[in-house]
């Protein structure tokens, strides 16, 4: 079963042509070379993939967010009783 981190890592890798080994839980989005527009697009991709709605509470905080911060946000928004159904049938 794919973990939330692995799925976020896959989204980042595919969308931004990043090598998976460069994407760690401690990587900041800024350190991965993502600009403000990339951050917004990433949020849309994550929302679509996990079928959730991420609150937009300040874009400046996103620049310093780590991949683990995103994983934690997704985990909080996914119902604990519901198994994570990833888009694409995974």
PyMOL commands that place a pseudoatom at each C-alpha (Angstrom):
pseudoatom trace, name=CA, resn=UNK, resi=1, chain=A, elem=C, hetatm=0, pos=[0.000, 0.000, 0.000]
pseudoatom trace, name=CA, resn=UNK, resi=2, chain=A, elem=C, hetatm=0, pos=[1.319, 3.417, -0.952]
pseudoatom trace, name=CA, resn=UNK, resi=3, chain=A, elem=C, hetatm=0, pos=[1.881, 5.802, 1.965]
pseudoatom trace, name=CA, resn=UNK, resi=4, chain=A, elem=C, hetatm=0, pos=[0.807, 9.430, 1.906]
pseudoatom trace, name=CA, resn=UNK, resi=5, chain=A, elem=C, hetatm=0, pos=[4.466, 10.488, 1.805]
pseudoatom trace, name=CA, resn=UNK, resi=6, chain=A, elem=C, hetatm=0, pos=[5.170, 8.217, -1.169]
pseudoatom trace, name=CA, resn=UNK, resi=7, chain=A, elem=C, hetatm=0, pos=[2.185, 9.607, -3.065]
pseudoatom trace, name=CA, resn=UNK, resi=8, chain=A, elem=C, hetatm=0, pos=[3.209, 13.228, -2.351]
pseudoatom trace, name=CA, resn=UNK, resi=9, chain=A, elem=C, hetatm=0, pos=[6.752, 12.328, -3.385]
pseudoatom trace, name=CA, resn=UNK, resi=10, chain=A, elem=C, hetatm=0, pos=[5.383, 10.826, -6.617]
pseudoatom trace, name=CA, resn=UNK, resi=11, chain=A, elem=C, hetatm=0, pos=[3.285, 13.942, -7.368]
pseudoatom trace, name=CA, resn=UNK, resi=12, chain=A, elem=C, hetatm=0, pos=[6.279, 16.210, -6.809]
pseudoatom trace, name=CA, resn=UNK, resi=13, chain=A, elem=C, hetatm=0, pos=[8.568, 14.003, -8.860]
pseudoatom trace, name=CA, resn=UNK, resi=14, chain=A, elem=C, hetatm=0, pos=[6.260, 13.754, -11.847]
pseudoatom trace, name=CA, resn=UNK, resi=15, chain=A, elem=C, hetatm=0, pos=[4.992, 17.322, -11.917]
pseudoatom trace, name=CA, resn=UNK, resi=16, chain=A, elem=C, hetatm=0, pos=[8.302, 19.076, -11.261]
pseudoatom trace, name=CA, resn=UNK, resi=17, chain=A, elem=C, hetatm=0, pos=[10.767, 16.530, -12.706]
pseudoatom trace, name=CA, resn=UNK, resi=18, chain=A, elem=C, hetatm=0, pos=[12.425, 15.946, -9.341]
pseudoatom trace, name=CA, resn=UNK, resi=19, chain=A, elem=C, hetatm=0, pos=[14.387, 12.799, -8.567]
pseudoatom trace, name=CA, resn=UNK, resi=20, chain=A, elem=C, hetatm=0, pos=[12.613, 10.857, -5.796]
pseudoatom trace, name=CA, resn=UNK, resi=21, chain=A, elem=C, hetatm=0, pos=[15.769, 10.687, -3.685]
pseudoatom trace, name=CA, resn=UNK, resi=22, chain=A, elem=C, hetatm=0, pos=[15.889, 14.517, -3.557]
pseudoatom trace, name=CA, resn=UNK, resi=23, chain=A, elem=C, hetatm=0, pos=[12.426, 14.640, -2.007]
pseudoatom trace, name=CA, resn=UNK, resi=24, chain=A, elem=C, hetatm=0, pos=[12.688, 13.882, 1.694]
pseudoatom trace, name=CA, resn=UNK, resi=25, chain=A, elem=C, hetatm=0, pos=[10.258, 14.478, 4.525]
pseudoatom trace, name=CA, resn=UNK, resi=26, chain=A, elem=C, hetatm=0, pos=[12.468, 17.373, 5.665]
pseudoatom trace, name=CA, resn=UNK, resi=27, chain=A, elem=C, hetatm=0, pos=[12.654, 19.030, 2.221]
pseudoatom trace, name=CA, resn=UNK, resi=28, chain=A, elem=C, hetatm=0, pos=[11.039, 22.447, 2.110]
pseudoatom trace, name=CA, resn=UNK, resi=29, chain=A, elem=C, hetatm=0, pos=[9.026, 23.259, -0.950]
pseudoatom trace, name=CA, resn=UNK, resi=30, chain=A, elem=C, hetatm=0, pos=[11.247, 26.273, -1.512]
pseudoatom trace, name=CA, resn=UNK, resi=31, chain=A, elem=C, hetatm=0, pos=[14.387, 24.089, -1.367]
pseudoatom trace, name=CA, resn=UNK, resi=32, chain=A, elem=C, hetatm=0, pos=[12.842, 21.910, -4.079]
pseudoatom trace, name=CA, resn=UNK, resi=33, chain=A, elem=C, hetatm=0, pos=[12.663, 24.977, -6.315]
pseudoatom trace, name=CA, resn=UNK, resi=34, chain=A, elem=C, hetatm=0, pos=[8.913, 25.521, -6.194]
pseudoatom trace, name=CA, resn=UNK, resi=35, chain=A, elem=C, hetatm=0, pos=[7.660, 29.080, -6.657]
pseudoatom trace, name=CA, resn=UNK, resi=36, chain=A, elem=C, hetatm=0, pos=[4.303, 30.517, -5.545]
pseudoatom trace, name=CA, resn=UNK, resi=37, chain=A, elem=C, hetatm=0, pos=[2.425, 29.276, -8.613]
pseudoatom trace, name=CA, resn=UNK, resi=38, chain=A, elem=C, hetatm=0, pos=[3.935, 25.799, -8.201]
pseudoatom trace, name=CA, resn=UNK, resi=39, chain=A, elem=C, hetatm=0, pos=[2.763, 25.732, -4.587]
pseudoatom trace, name=CA, resn=UNK, resi=40, chain=A, elem=C, hetatm=0, pos=[-0.815, 26.502, -5.596]
pseudoatom trace, name=CA, resn=UNK, resi=41, chain=A, elem=C, hetatm=0, pos=[-0.747, 23.877, -8.343]
pseudoatom trace, name=CA, resn=UNK, resi=42, chain=A, elem=C, hetatm=0, pos=[0.656, 21.340, -5.898]
pseudoatom trace, name=CA, resn=UNK, resi=43, chain=A, elem=C, hetatm=0, pos=[-2.218, 21.990, -3.499]
pseudoatom trace, name=CA, resn=UNK, resi=44, chain=A, elem=C, hetatm=0, pos=[-4.738, 21.397, -6.297]
pseudoatom trace, name=CA, resn=UNK, resi=45, chain=A, elem=C, hetatm=0, pos=[-2.983, 18.159, -7.260]
pseudoatom trace, name=CA, resn=UNK, resi=46, chain=A, elem=C, hetatm=0, pos=[-2.948, 16.942, -3.655]
pseudoatom trace, name=CA, resn=UNK, resi=47, chain=A, elem=C, hetatm=0, pos=[-6.622, 17.850, -3.204]
pseudoatom trace, name=CA, resn=UNK, resi=48, chain=A, elem=C, hetatm=0, pos=[-7.536, 15.941, -6.367]
pseudoatom trace, name=CA, resn=UNK, resi=49, chain=A, elem=C, hetatm=0, pos=[-5.416, 12.921, -5.480]
pseudoatom trace, name=CA, resn=UNK, resi=50, chain=A, elem=C, hetatm=0, pos=[-6.698, 12.542, -1.925]
pseudoatom trace, name=CA, resn=UNK, resi=51, chain=A, elem=C, hetatm=0, pos=[-10.198, 13.932, -2.547]
pseudoatom trace, name=CA, resn=UNK, resi=52, chain=A, elem=C, hetatm=0, pos=[-9.847, 16.502, 0.229]
pseudoatom trace, name=CA, resn=UNK, resi=53, chain=A, elem=C, hetatm=0, pos=[-10.008, 20.289, 0.585]
pseudoatom trace, name=CA, resn=UNK, resi=54, chain=A, elem=C, hetatm=0, pos=[-6.925, 21.974, 2.046]
pseudoatom trace, name=CA, resn=UNK, resi=55, chain=A, elem=C, hetatm=0, pos=[-7.655, 25.307, 3.752]
pseudoatom trace, name=CA, resn=UNK, resi=56, chain=A, elem=C, hetatm=0, pos=[-5.821, 28.237, 2.149]
pseudoatom trace, name=CA, resn=UNK, resi=57, chain=A, elem=C, hetatm=0, pos=[-4.434, 29.939, 5.242]
pseudoatom trace, name=CA, resn=UNK, resi=58, chain=A, elem=C, hetatm=0, pos=[-1.479, 31.949, 4.050]
pseudoatom trace, name=CA, resn=UNK, resi=59, chain=A, elem=C, hetatm=0, pos=[0.717, 31.236, 1.060]
pseudoatom trace, name=CA, resn=UNK, resi=60, chain=A, elem=C, hetatm=0, pos=[3.827, 32.562, 2.763]
pseudoatom trace, name=CA, resn=UNK, resi=61, chain=A, elem=C, hetatm=0, pos=[3.733, 29.694, 5.260]
pseudoatom trace, name=CA, resn=UNK, resi=62, chain=A, elem=C, hetatm=0, pos=[3.717, 27.227, 2.383]
pseudoatom trace, name=CA, resn=UNK, resi=63, chain=A, elem=C, hetatm=0, pos=[7.129, 28.344, 1.172]
pseudoatom trace, name=CA, resn=UNK, resi=64, chain=A, elem=C, hetatm=0, pos=[8.721, 27.143, 4.393]
pseudoatom trace, name=CA, resn=UNK, resi=65, chain=A, elem=C, hetatm=0, pos=[6.491, 24.068, 4.695]
pseudoatom trace, name=CA, resn=UNK, resi=66, chain=A, elem=C, hetatm=0, pos=[8.219, 20.725, 4.559]
pseudoatom trace, name=CA, resn=UNK, resi=67, chain=A, elem=C, hetatm=0, pos=[6.983, 17.682, 2.698]
pseudoatom trace, name=CA, resn=UNK, resi=68, chain=A, elem=C, hetatm=0, pos=[6.197, 16.195, 6.131]
pseudoatom trace, name=CA, resn=UNK, resi=69, chain=A, elem=C, hetatm=0, pos=[4.005, 19.246, 6.912]
pseudoatom trace, name=CA, resn=UNK, resi=70, chain=A, elem=C, hetatm=0, pos=[1.974, 18.479, 3.792]
pseudoatom trace, name=CA, resn=UNK, resi=71, chain=A, elem=C, hetatm=0, pos=[1.731, 14.793, 4.721]
pseudoatom trace, name=CA, resn=UNK, resi=72, chain=A, elem=C, hetatm=0, pos=[0.560, 15.753, 8.224]
pseudoatom trace, name=CA, resn=UNK, resi=73, chain=A, elem=C, hetatm=0, pos=[-2.084, 18.116, 6.788]
pseudoatom trace, name=CA, resn=UNK, resi=74, chain=A, elem=C, hetatm=0, pos=[-3.383, 15.405, 4.474]
pseudoatom trace, name=CA, resn=UNK, resi=75, chain=A, elem=C, hetatm=0, pos=[-3.495, 12.888, 7.334]
pseudoatom trace, name=CA, resn=UNK, resi=76, chain=A, elem=C, hetatm=0, pos=[-5.601, 15.283, 9.449]
pseudoatom trace, name=CA, resn=UNK, resi=77, chain=A, elem=C, hetatm=0, pos=[-8.086, 15.779, 6.613]
pseudoatom trace, name=CA, resn=UNK, resi=78, chain=A, elem=C, hetatm=0, pos=[-8.515, 12.119, 5.740]
pseudoatom trace, name=CA, resn=UNK, resi=79, chain=A, elem=C, hetatm=0, pos=[-11.109, 10.367, 7.883]
pseudoatom trace, name=CA, resn=UNK, resi=80, chain=A, elem=C, hetatm=0, pos=[-9.416, 7.826, 10.176]
pseudoatom trace, name=CA, resn=UNK, resi=81, chain=A, elem=C, hetatm=0, pos=[-12.270, 5.353, 9.601]
pseudoatom trace, name=CA, resn=UNK, resi=82, chain=A, elem=C, hetatm=0, pos=[-11.951, 5.556, 5.820]
pseudoatom trace, name=CA, resn=UNK, resi=83, chain=A, elem=C, hetatm=0, pos=[-9.080, 3.809, 4.071]
pseudoatom trace, name=CA, resn=UNK, resi=84, chain=A, elem=C, hetatm=0, pos=[-7.207, 6.192, 1.820]
pseudoatom trace, name=CA, resn=UNK, resi=85, chain=A, elem=C, hetatm=0, pos=[-8.426, 5.687, -1.723]
pseudoatom trace, name=CA, resn=UNK, resi=86, chain=A, elem=C, hetatm=0, pos=[-5.881, 7.172, -4.053]
pseudoatom trace, name=CA, resn=UNK, resi=87, chain=A, elem=C, hetatm=0, pos=[-6.941, 8.382, -7.469]
pseudoatom trace, name=CA, resn=UNK, resi=88, chain=A, elem=C, hetatm=0, pos=[-5.962, 5.921, -10.149]
pseudoatom trace, name=CA, resn=UNK, resi=89, chain=A, elem=C, hetatm=0, pos=[-7.161, 2.940, -8.126]
pseudoatom trace, name=CA, resn=UNK, resi=90, chain=A, elem=C, hetatm=0, pos=[-4.042, 2.450, -6.020]
for i in range(1, 90): cmd.bond("trace and resi %d" % i, "trace and resi %d" % (i + 1))
show_as sticks, trace
zoom trace
